[in-house]
């Protein structure tokens, strides 16, 4: 039994890491385009303000 527990913890840890990486990649994929577009809008508005 003592040998099975570390294996389970390692598998759980690896599963947690993989899930976290997938979650971060999906979050990055969905949020970054919106943030970049909003940043581009902010930069364009700032450029207009600086031109005025």
PyMOL commands that place a pseudoatom at each C-alpha (Angstrom):
pseudoatom trace, name=CA, resn=UNK, resi=1, chain=A, elem=C, hetatm=0, pos=[0.000, 0.000, 0.000]
pseudoatom trace, name=CA, resn=UNK, resi=2, chain=A, elem=C, hetatm=0, pos=[2.697, 2.614, 0.826]
pseudoatom trace, name=CA, resn=UNK, resi=3, chain=A, elem=C, hetatm=0, pos=[4.087, 2.228, -2.705]
pseudoatom trace, name=CA, resn=UNK, resi=4, chain=A, elem=C, hetatm=0, pos=[0.699, 2.916, -4.323]
pseudoatom trace, name=CA, resn=UNK, resi=5, chain=A, elem=C, hetatm=0, pos=[0.094, 6.238, -2.572]
pseudoatom trace, name=CA, resn=UNK, resi=6, chain=A, elem=C, hetatm=0, pos=[3.086, 8.113, -4.048]
pseudoatom trace, name=CA, resn=UNK, resi=7, chain=A, elem=C, hetatm=0, pos=[2.127, 6.871, -7.512]
pseudoatom trace, name=CA, resn=UNK, resi=8, chain=A, elem=C, hetatm=0, pos=[-1.420, 8.150, -7.030]
pseudoatom trace, name=CA, resn=UNK, resi=9, chain=A, elem=C, hetatm=0, pos=[-0.118, 11.516, -5.806]
pseudoatom trace, name=CA, resn=UNK, resi=10, chain=A, elem=C, hetatm=0, pos=[2.263, 11.787, -8.764]
pseudoatom trace, name=CA, resn=UNK, resi=11, chain=A, elem=C, hetatm=0, pos=[-0.532, 10.946, -11.209]
pseudoatom trace, name=CA, resn=UNK, resi=12, chain=A, elem=C, hetatm=0, pos=[-2.820, 13.449, -9.498]
pseudoatom trace, name=CA, resn=UNK, resi=13, chain=A, elem=C, hetatm=0, pos=[-0.098, 16.104, -9.624]
pseudoatom trace, name=CA, resn=UNK, resi=14, chain=A, elem=C, hetatm=0, pos=[0.580, 15.449, -13.323]
pseudoatom trace, name=CA, resn=UNK, resi=15, chain=A, elem=C, hetatm=0, pos=[-3.160, 15.527, -14.053]
pseudoatom trace, name=CA, resn=UNK, resi=16, chain=A, elem=C, hetatm=0, pos=[-3.449, 18.833, -12.182]
pseudoatom trace, name=CA, resn=UNK, resi=17, chain=A, elem=C, hetatm=0, pos=[-0.521, 20.315, -14.137]
pseudoatom trace, name=CA, resn=UNK, resi=18, chain=A, elem=C, hetatm=0, pos=[-1.967, 19.192, -17.485]
pseudoatom trace, name=CA, resn=UNK, resi=19, chain=A, elem=C, hetatm=0, pos=[-5.411, 20.539, -16.577]
pseudoatom trace, name=CA, resn=UNK, resi=20, chain=A, elem=C, hetatm=0, pos=[-3.855, 23.826, -15.441]
pseudoatom trace, name=CA, resn=UNK, resi=21, chain=A, elem=C, hetatm=0, pos=[-1.853, 24.153, -18.673]
pseudoatom trace, name=CA, resn=UNK, resi=22, chain=A, elem=C, hetatm=0, pos=[-4.934, 23.433, -20.792]
pseudoatom trace, name=CA, resn=UNK, resi=23, chain=A, elem=C, hetatm=0, pos=[-6.967, 25.931, -18.761]
pseudoatom trace, name=CA, resn=UNK, resi=24, chain=A, elem=C, hetatm=0, pos=[-4.277, 28.609, -19.128]
pseudoatom trace, name=CA, resn=UNK, resi=25, chain=A, elem=C, hetatm=0, pos=[-3.932, 27.972, -22.874]
pseudoatom trace, name=CA, resn=UNK, resi=26, chain=A, elem=C, hetatm=0, pos=[-7.717, 28.185, -23.391]
pseudoatom trace, name=CA, resn=UNK, resi=27, chain=A, elem=C, hetatm=0, pos=[-7.896, 31.307, -21.220]
pseudoatom trace, name=CA, resn=UNK, resi=28, chain=A, elem=C, hetatm=0, pos=[-5.000, 32.836, -23.161]
pseudoatom trace, name=CA, resn=UNK, resi=29, chain=A, elem=C, hetatm=0, pos=[-6.622, 31.916, -26.477]
pseudoatom trace, name=CA, resn=UNK, resi=30, chain=A, elem=C, hetatm=0, pos=[-9.991, 33.449, -25.543]
pseudoatom trace, name=CA, resn=UNK, resi=31, chain=A, elem=C, hetatm=0, pos=[-8.871, 36.518, -23.557]
pseudoatom trace, name=CA, resn=UNK, resi=32, chain=A, elem=C, hetatm=0, pos=[-5.771, 37.720, -25.419]
pseudoatom trace, name=CA, resn=UNK, resi=33, chain=A, elem=C, hetatm=0, pos=[-7.581, 38.683, -28.680]
pseudoatom trace, name=CA, resn=UNK, resi=34, chain=A, elem=C, hetatm=0, pos=[-10.106, 40.777, -26.722]
pseudoatom trace, name=CA, resn=UNK, resi=35, chain=A, elem=C, hetatm=0, pos=[-7.377, 42.411, -24.626]
pseudoatom trace, name=CA, resn=UNK, resi=36, chain=A, elem=C, hetatm=0, pos=[-5.208, 43.096, -27.680]
pseudoatom trace, name=CA, resn=UNK, resi=37, chain=A, elem=C, hetatm=0, pos=[-8.159, 44.606, -29.577]
pseudoatom trace, name=CA, resn=UNK, resi=38, chain=A, elem=C, hetatm=0, pos=[-9.077, 46.788, -26.586]
pseudoatom trace, name=CA, resn=UNK, resi=39, chain=A, elem=C, hetatm=0, pos=[-5.418, 47.799, -26.232]
pseudoatom trace, name=CA, resn=UNK, resi=40, chain=A, elem=C, hetatm=0, pos=[-5.291, 48.681, -29.921]
pseudoatom trace, name=CA, resn=UNK, resi=41, chain=A, elem=C, hetatm=0, pos=[-8.435, 50.794, -29.502]
pseudoatom trace, name=CA, resn=UNK, resi=42, chain=A, elem=C, hetatm=0, pos=[-6.885, 52.463, -26.464]
pseudoatom trace, name=CA, resn=UNK, resi=43, chain=A, elem=C, hetatm=0, pos=[-3.657, 53.155, -28.354]
pseudoatom trace, name=CA, resn=UNK, resi=44, chain=A, elem=C, hetatm=0, pos=[-5.553, 54.575, -31.342]
pseudoatom trace, name=CA, resn=UNK, resi=45, chain=A, elem=C, hetatm=0, pos=[-7.633, 56.832, -29.068]
pseudoatom trace, name=CA, resn=UNK, resi=46, chain=A, elem=C, hetatm=0, pos=[-4.453, 57.926, -27.259]
pseudoatom trace, name=CA, resn=UNK, resi=47, chain=A, elem=C, hetatm=0, pos=[-2.838, 58.648, -30.632]
pseudoatom trace, name=CA, resn=UNK, resi=48, chain=A, elem=C, hetatm=0, pos=[-5.852, 60.775, -31.592]
pseudoatom trace, name=CA, resn=UNK, resi=49, chain=A, elem=C, hetatm=0, pos=[-5.630, 62.614, -28.277]
pseudoatom trace, name=CA, resn=UNK, resi=50, chain=A, elem=C, hetatm=0, pos=[-1.903, 63.214, -28.792]
pseudoatom trace, name=CA, resn=UNK, resi=51, chain=A, elem=C, hetatm=0, pos=[-2.536, 64.456, -32.334]
pseudoatom trace, name=CA, resn=UNK, resi=52, chain=A, elem=C, hetatm=0, pos=[-5.071, 66.956, -31.020]
for i in range(1, 52): cmd.bond("trace and resi %d" % i, "trace and resi %d" % (i + 1))
show_as sticks, trace
zoom trace
